[in-house]
Protein backbone atom coordinates (compact mmCIF):
# COMPACT_ATOMS: atom_id res chain seq x y z
CA UNK A 1 0.00 0.00 0.00
CA UNK A 2 2.83 2.35 0.79
CA UNK A 3 4.28 1.73 -2.68
CA UNK A 4 1.06 2.70 -4.44
CA UNK A 5 0.99 5.96 -2.46
CA UNK A 6 4.59 6.64 -3.40
CA UNK A 7 3.87 5.82 -7.04
CA UNK A 8 0.90 8.17 -7.04
CA UNK A 9 3.07 10.93 -5.57
CA UNK A 10 5.74 10.37 -8.22
CA UNK A 11 3.10 10.34 -11.00
CA UNK A 12 1.74 13.65 -9.76
CA UNK A 13 5.22 15.24 -9.65
CA UNK A 14 6.38 14.07 -13.05
CA UNK A 15 4.76 14.39 -16.38
CA UNK A 16 3.56 11.32 -18.27
CA UNK A 17 6.57 11.11 -20.63
CA UNK A 18 9.13 11.30 -17.85
CA UNK A 19 7.22 8.75 -15.78
CA UNK A 20 7.01 6.31 -18.72
CA UNK A 21 10.71 6.76 -19.41
CA UNK A 22 11.59 6.08 -15.74
CA UNK A 23 9.34 3.04 -15.71
CA UNK A 24 11.00 1.75 -18.89
CA UNK A 25 14.49 2.33 -17.45
CA UNK A 26 13.52 0.61 -14.22
CA UNK A 27 12.23 -2.36 -16.21
CA UNK A 28 15.57 -2.55 -18.07
CA UNK A 29 17.50 -2.41 -14.79
CA UNK A 30 15.34 -5.23 -13.41
CA UNK A 31 16.05 -7.28 -16.54
CA UNK A 32 19.78 -6.56 -16.28
CA UNK A 33 19.80 -7.59 -12.62
CA UNK A 34 17.93 -10.78 -13.50
CA UNK A 35 20.41 -11.57 -16.30
CA UNK A 36 23.35 -10.85 -13.99
CA UNK A 37 21.90 -13.14 -11.31
CA UNK A 38 21.53 -15.88 -13.91
CA UNK A 39 25.12 -15.42 -15.09
CA UNK A 40 26.38 -15.56 -11.51
CA UNK A 41 24.39 -18.73 -10.93
CA UNK A 42 25.87 -20.33 -14.06
CA UNK A 43 29.39 -19.27 -13.07
CA UNK A 44 28.90 -20.67 -9.56
CA UNK A 45 27.68 -23.99 -10.97
CA UNK A 46 30.71 -24.19 -13.26
CA UNK A 47 33.05 -23.31 -10.40
CA UNK A 48 31.60 -25.94 -8.07
CA UNK A 49 31.81 -28.51 -10.86
CA UNK A 50 35.50 -27.73 -11.43
CA UNK A 51 36.23 -27.71 -7.71
CA UNK A 52 34.50 -31.07 -7.34
CA UNK A 53 36.56 -32.55 -10.18
CA UNK A 54 39.78 -31.21 -8.67
CA UNK A 55 38.85 -32.60 -5.27
CA UNK A 56 38.19 -36.04 -6.79
CA UNK A 57 41.52 -35.91 -8.64
CA UNK A 58 43.32 -34.92 -5.44
CA UNK A 59 41.65 -37.74 -3.52
CA UNK A 60 42.59 -40.31 -6.17
CA UNK A 61 46.18 -39.07 -6.22
CA UNK A 62 46.43 -39.16 -2.42
CA UNK A 63 44.99 -42.68 -2.37
CA UNK A 64 47.49 -43.83 -4.99
CA UNK A 65 50.33 -42.32 -2.95
CA UNK A 66 49.15 -44.06 0.21
CA UNK A 67 48.76 -47.37 -1.62
CA UNK A 68 52.26 -46.98 -3.04
CA UNK A 69 53.72 -46.19 0.39
CA UNK A 70 51.94 -49.17 1.96
CA UNK A 71 53.20 -51.44 -0.80
CA UNK A 72 56.77 -50.20 -0.32
CA UNK A 73 56.52 -50.60 3.46
CA UNK A 74 55.17 -54.11 3.04
CA UNK A 75 58.03 -55.05 0.74
CA UNK A 76 60.60 -53.60 3.13
CA UNK A 77 59.00 -55.34 6.09
CA UNK A 78 58.99 -58.64 4.23
CA UNK A 79 62.65 -58.21 3.29
CA UNK A 80 63.56 -57.38 6.91
CA UNK A 81 61.66 -60.44 8.13
CA UNK A 82 63.49 -62.66 5.63
CA UNK A 83 66.83 -61.21 6.74
CA UNK A 84 65.97 -61.78 10.41
CA UNK A 85 64.96 -65.39 9.70
CA UNK A 86 68.21 -65.99 7.82
CA UNK A 87 70.22 -64.45 10.66
CA UNK A 88 68.39 -66.62 13.22
CA UNK A 89 69.00 -69.75 11.13
CA UNK A 90 72.68 -68.83 10.76
CA UNK A 91 73.01 -68.21 14.52
CA UNK A 92 71.32 -71.54 15.23
CA UNK A 93 73.74 -73.37 12.93
CA UNK A 94 76.70 -71.60 14.51
CA UNK A 95 75.52 -72.55 18.02
CA UNK A 96 74.96 -76.17 16.97
CA UNK A 97 78.44 -76.35 15.50
CA UNK A 98 79.98 -74.81 18.63
CA UNK A 99 78.07 -77.21 20.90
CA UNK A 100 79.09 -80.23 18.81
CA UNK A 101 82.75 -79.19 18.76
CA UNK A 102 82.98 -78.30 22.48
CA UNK A 103 80.12 -79.89 24.41
CA UNK A 104 81.72 -79.51 27.88
CA UNK A 105 82.43 -75.79 27.32
CA UNK A 106 78.85 -75.29 26.11
CA UNK A 107 77.41 -76.97 29.22
CA UNK A 108 79.70 -74.89 31.47
CA UNK A 109 78.67 -71.71 29.68
CA UNK A 110 74.99 -72.61 30.04
CA UNK A 111 75.44 -73.26 33.79
CA UNK A 112 77.28 -69.96 34.23
CA UNK A 113 74.63 -67.98 32.34
CA UNK A 114 71.89 -69.71 34.33
CA UNK A 115 73.62 -68.78 37.59
CA UNK A 116 73.98 -65.10 36.53
CA UNK A 117 70.34 -64.90 35.46
CA UNK A 118 69.24 -66.50 38.75
CA UNK A 119 71.29 -64.06 40.84
CA UNK A 120 70.02 -61.10 38.87
CA UNK A 121 66.42 -62.34 39.04
CA UNK A 122 66.59 -62.80 42.83
CA UNK A 123 67.40 -59.13 43.42
C-alpha positions in Angstrom: 0.0 0.0 0.0 2.8 2.4 0.8 4.3 1.7 -2.7 1.1 2.7 -4.4 1.0 6.0 -2.5 4.6 6.6 -3.4 3.9 5.8 -7.0 0.9 8.2 -7.0 3.1 10.9 -5.6 5.7 10.4 -8.2 3.1 10.3 -11.0 1.7 13.6 -9.8 5.2 15.2 -9.6 6.4 14.1 -13.1 4.8 14.4 -16.4 3.6 11.3 -18.3 6.6 11.1 -20.6 9.1 11.3 -17.8 7.2 8.8 -15.8 7.0 6.3 -18.7 10.7 6.8 -19.4 11.6 6.1 -15.7 9.3 3.0 -15.7 11.0 1.7 -18.9 14.5 2.3 -17.4 13.5 0.6 -14.2 12.2 -2.4 -16.2 15.6 -2.5 -18.1 17.5 -2.4 -14.8 15.3 -5.2 -13.4 16.0 -7.3 -16.5 19.8 -6.6 -16.3 19.8 -7.6 -12.6 17.9 -10.8 -13.5 20.4 -11.6 -16.3 23.3 -10.8 -14.0 21.9 -13.1 -11.3 21.5 -15.9 -13.9 25.1 -15.4 -15.1 26.4 -15.6 -11.5 24.4 -18.7 -10.9 25.9 -20.3 -14.1 29.4 -19.3 -13.1 28.9 -20.7 -9.6 27.7 -24.0 -11.0 30.7 -24.2 -13.3 33.1 -23.3 -10.4 31.6 -25.9 -8.1 31.8 -28.5 -10.9 35.5 -27.7 -11.4 36.2 -27.7 -7.7 34.5 -31.1 -7.3 36.6 -32.5 -10.2 39.8 -31.2 -8.7 38.8 -32.6 -5.3 38.2 -36.0 -6.8 41.5 -35.9 -8.6 43.3 -34.9 -5.4 41.6 -37.7 -3.5 42.6 -40.3 -6.2 46.2 -39.1 -6.2 46.4 -39.2 -2.4 45.0 -42.7 -2.4 47.5 -43.8 -5.0 50.3 -42.3 -3.0 49.1 -44.1 0.2 48.8 -47.4 -1.6 52.3 -47.0 -3.0 53.7 -46.2 0.4 51.9 -49.2 2.0 53.2 -51.4 -0.8 56.8 -50.2 -0.3 56.5 -50.6 3.5 55.2 -54.1 3.0 58.0 -55.0 0.7 60.6 -53.6 3.1 59.0 -55.3 6.1 59.0 -58.6 4.2 62.7 -58.2 3.3 63.6 -57.4 6.9 61.7 -60.4 8.1 63.5 -62.7 5.6 66.8 -61.2 6.7 66.0 -61.8 10.4 65.0 -65.4 9.7 68.2 -66.0 7.8 70.2 -64.5 10.7 68.4 -66.6 13.2 69.0 -69.7 11.1 72.7 -68.8 10.8 73.0 -68.2 14.5 71.3 -71.5 15.2 73.7 -73.4 12.9 76.7 -71.6 14.5 75.5 -72.6 18.0 75.0 -76.2 17.0 78.4 -76.3 15.5 80.0 -74.8 18.6 78.1 -77.2 20.9 79.1 -80.2 18.8 82.7 -79.2 18.8 83.0 -78.3 22.5 80.1 -79.9 24.4 81.7 -79.5 27.9 82.4 -75.8 27.3 78.9 -75.3 26.1 77.4 -77.0 29.2 79.7 -74.9 31.5 78.7 -71.7 29.7 75.0 -72.6 30.0 75.4 -73.3 33.8 77.3 -70.0 34.2 74.6 -68.0 32.3 71.9 -69.7 34.3 73.6 -68.8 37.6 74.0 -65.1 36.5 70.3 -64.9 35.5 69.2 -66.5 38.8 71.3 -64.1 40.8 70.0 -61.1 38.9 66.4 -62.3 39.0 66.6 -62.8 42.8 67.4 -59.1 43.4 
